[in-house]
């Protein structure tokens, strides 16, 4: 469980004013001294993360945040960081020791982002906490004595989104039990030495969990392998960078897509990202494109997000484009300057963060797509890559120009 990637964990954010006991509550819930606790206001600066197991959900990630009432120049930066944590929070715990306007502002933010929230009335061992009438999911707790923590844990379990109790398939619903998927995995400089990258490993595990089989090959071995099979595979999945060769080597009767497109569905909203890819048709030289990366890897010479996708897009539009790249949890608040957002597969991010970014783009009326969909569109194999997903394949056909 400790090795479960962060992107697959339920993200539980702790929010509130300074010195209401957020860090103490995190330590009490985790049964460990995870966060530094002090009576000095503003002890927690950057968000503090702690991976944990919360049965029957399983792996979760607690995120402790700076006080929403922090002051000064640095305080404003800390508050901004706290607000960004909401984008990736699946369940929020609002910690209070007495209601103020800051708590109302947090509740409004959670409601706006559709984040379920539990209210932890902390320091209940010192007396009843004054709260306004009409609040829901209020849990009197004491991080010092442990009172009320069991009830709070049960509320977290009850409030967890269904996708953590009954997780969706990455690819298992596309390959029937007993059938075969062929996974095309180029070994390039971005592949960790001695390991496969995360989407590939998770796809293999998902196939095994759904009683399907898989063969893993590099791109140059695909054609000979398919020729040796007595029956065609149910699906071929490729790294998006090898799309053209894999499309050429895979018979038209065999469904084909990419890991990145699988993750567009698994971590985001596939239909919204398909609509975003269609906007590439309207892209013109000189316009600005945002490249979003959920991880913060060191760029290589032929980096997919910084080199290859810009090259393929500029070839498609027939001229130079302006590109800005944001990595990790950094994401611009002003999106209106962009004509297109191209996001990675979000394998290291959680689904809530990816959906938040899609919602922000839609609110600014900026089309957003992801790496695999962008590559397939710019290389002219978009319809084929969508064939395994009939509902978005039909969307593309209805939107295609005659």
N, C-alpha and C positions, 0 to 999 in steps of 0.2 A: 504493500500500500504506500510506503514512503517513496517509492520510485514512480508513482503515478504522476504523469505530467500535470503541471499547473492548469493547463487549458481544459483538462477533464474533471477538475475538482469543483465542487460547489463553493463559490466565493461568498464568504460571509464578512461584510464590512461593519466595523464598529465606528460609530460617529457620535459627536457631541461636543460640548464646550470643553475648554481646558479644565483639568483637575476634577472632572466628574467621575473619574475612575475607569476610563476605557481600557487603559493598559493593565490595571489591576484585574479587571474583569476578564481580559484575554488570558492573563496568567492563570486565573482561577479555572476558566473553561478548559484550558490546555493542560492543567496540572503541571505546569512548568514555568520557570522564570524566563519567558520569551521576551517581554518588553521591559525596558527600564522604567521603574516606578519612582516618582519623586513628588514632593509637595510643591516643587518649583513649577509655576505655570509654563507651558510650552516645552516640556521635556521631550515629548514625541514630535519630531520634525518631519522627516520623510515617512511614508507609510511603512509599517512593519508587517511582514508576512510570516505566518506560521502554518505549515502543513500539518494536518491532524486527521484522525479517523473519528467519524461520528456515525456509529451504527444506528439503524440499518442502512443509512445512506452510503457510508464508506468514506472515501477520501474527500476532505474539505480543505479549504484554504481560508484561514482567518486573516483579515487585513485591518490592523489598527491604524488610525489616522490622527493627524494633528487636530487641535481644537478648532472648531469652526469660528470661534470668536477671537482667534489670534490677531495680534495687532502689530503695527509697524511695517516697514518695507519687507523684512523677511517673513513676518507673519502673514502678509498678503500672499506671498509666494506659497507658504505652507497651506493656506486656505484653498488656493487654486489647485494644489496637488490633491487635497482632500476631495474637492469636487470632482476631479477626474476619476477618483476611485469609484464613484457612484456608477460610472459607465460600465464597470465590470463587476458590479455587485449583484449577486443573485438574491440574497436576503440581507437586509440591513438591520442592525441592532442600534437603536438610538438610545444612548446612555444619558441619563439625566439625574441630577440630585435636587431638582427644583426647576419648574418650567419657566422659560424665558422666550423672548421673541426668536432667538436663534433656533430653538427647537421647532417653532412654527415654520421657519424658513426651510429647515431640513425636511420636515414632513411634506412641504409643498414640492421640493425637489424630488423626493421619492415618488410622490403621486405623479408628477410630470413624466418621470422616467419609467413609471409602472413597476417600481421595485417594491416587493412586499417588505413590510417593516415590523419589527417587534420593539416595544419600548421597555427598556430595562431601567426601572426606578431604583437606582443604586443607593447604597448607604442606608438601606432600610433598617439596619441594626441600630441606627442612631435615631430612629423615629420615622413616622409616616412621611413620604415625599409628597409635597403639594403639587397636584396635577390638575389641569382643567377637566371639566366633565366631558363625557362623550368620547374619550380616547379608547381605541380598541387595542387588543393584544398588549396590555400592560402587565409587566411581571416584576413585582417587588423582589429585589435581590440584594445580596451583600457579598461583594467580592472579598471582604475580610473574613466573614464567618462561613461563607458557602451557602447561606440560606437562599432558597429559590433557584439555585443553579440547575437542579434536576428538571424543574418545570420549564426553565428556559431552554434547556437542551431538547426536551420533548417538543416544545413549540417550534424550534428550528427544524426538527425532523418533519413535523406536520406541515410546515410552510414551504419546504423545499419544492421547487418546480418538478413537475412529473417527469421531465426528461432525465433527472438524476435518479429517480426511483425505477423508471423504465426507460433506459437510454435508447435512443434511436440507432439504427444501423448506419454504418458508413457505406458499405457496399453489399452486405449480406442479403438485403432484400432484392438485389439485382441478380444474384447468382443462387439458383435453387440448391437445396441440400444435395450433396453428392455430385454436383456439377463442378466444372473447373473454370477458374479465372487465371489468366496469364498476366503477370505484372512485369512491366518493362522498366528496369531500374538502371539508368546510366550511372556509372561510377565516375563522378567528377570531383573537382577540388572542394566543392561545398559538402560532399558526403563525409561525415566524421570518420576518421581512420578506424577501421575494424568494425564499423557499425553502419546501419542504414539510417536515413533521415526519418524523422518522426512520422510523417504521413504514411510512409511505406510500411513501417513497423505496425502502426495502428490498423492499416488496411489488412495486413496479413492476419493479425489477431482477430479482427472482425469476421473475416472469412472462416477462420477456425471456429469461432464462437457460434457461427451459423451453420456449421456442419458442411461447409463447402471446402473445396481443395484449391490450391494455388501452385503455380509454377513461377519462379522468379528468374528472369533472364536479362542480359544487357541487350541494347537495341540491335546490335549486329547479329545476335543469335536468334532473334524472333522468327524470321522467315524460315530458317532450317527447322526450328522447333515445330512451327505450325504444320510444316510439310510432313513431319513424322507422326503427328497425332492422328489416331484413327477417327476421332470425332472432333469437330471444332469446339473451341472453348465457348462458354456462355458469355464471356466478356474479356476484353483486353483493356488493361489500364496502364497508362504510360506516364512517365514524367513529361510535363508539358514541353520541355525543351527539345524532346525527341519526337514531337507531334508529327512532323512531316514524314519522316522515315517510317514511323510506326503506321501511319495512315496508309502509306504506300505498300507496306508489307502485310497488312491485315486485310483479308478478303472482305469485300463490301458487305457480305452476309453476316459477318461477325461484328457485334456491337463493340464500339471502342470509345473510350473517354480518357480523362487524365485524373491523377490524384488531386490536383488543385480543383478541378470541377466537382469531384466527389466532396471535397471539403467546403466548396461554395454552398453546397446543400447542407452538410453536416454542421458547419459552424455559422452559417449565415442564412440568407434568403435567396435561394437559387433563382427564382423568378425575377426578383429585383435586380440581381446581378446580371442576369441575361439581358434585361432591358437596358442596363447600363452599357453592356457591350455593344448593343445596337447603335448607341450614340457615337461610336467610333466612326460611323459613316458620315457624321456631320462635322467631325473634327477637321480643323483647317490649320495650315502652317502658321506659326507664330503664337498659337494659343497655348494656355498653361495647363499642365497635367500634374496631378499630385500622385506620387508613388508612396503607398503606405505599407510598412513592414511591421509585423507584430513582434518580431525578434530584433535583436540588435547585433547581428553577426558582423564580423569584420568583412568588408567588401573584398572580392577577389577581382582578378584582371577582367574576367568576362562575366561579371555579376549579372544574374537574371533580371533583377529589378532596376539596377543602375545602368546597365549596358545593353543587354539583349532586348528587353521590352521597349526601351526608347528607340533602339535601332529599327525594330520591326514596325513600330507605330509611325516613325518618320518615313519609312519606305512606303507604308500604306497611304499616308496623307500626301506624300510627295514634297516634303519640305521639313524644315527645322521646327521643333516644338520646344517650349520651355518646361523643364522638369524640376519639381521640388520633391525631396525625399524626407519622410519622417519615419523614425524607427522606434520600436518599443512601445511604451504607453504614450509617447508624444504624438499629438494629433492637433492640427490647427483648429482654432475656434472660428476663424473666418474662412469659409469655404467658397464664398461667392466669386472669388477671383479665378476659380478653376473651371475649365470646361469638361474635365473628366477626372475621376479618381480611379486609380488601378491599385487594388489591394492584394496583398499576398493571400495564401490559403488560410492564414490565421491558425496554423497548427499549434502554436504555443500560447495563443490567446484563448480565453473562454468565449462561449457563444454569445453571452450577454454583451461583451465588449464589441464584438463584430456587429451585432445587431444595432448597438448604440451608434456605431459609426455609419451604418447604412441609414438609420433614421435621421441623423444629422445632415447627411448628404441630401436626403429627400426633402428635408425641411428647407434647405437652401436651393432646391431644384437643380442640384448638380448630379449628373449620372455617375454611378459607381459600379465598378465591376471588379473581377479579380484576375490574377495572373493567368490562370489556365484559360478562362473565357476570352480574355484579351488576346492571348497568343493564338488561340484557335480562330478567332475572328480575323485577325490581321494576316494570318497565313491561309485563309480561305477554306478552312475545314470546320467551320463553326457548326453547320447543320449536322455533320457526321458526329461530332463530339457530343451533341445534345441528344442523339438518337436513343440512348438508354433511358432518357427521362421524358416520356411522352408528353407530359403537361407543359414543359417548357419548350419542347421541340415544336409543339403546335403553336406556341406563342411566337416562336421565331418565324414559322411559315406564314402565320397571319400578318406579321409585321414586315416581312420581306417585300421589297419593291418588285413589281412585275417586270 
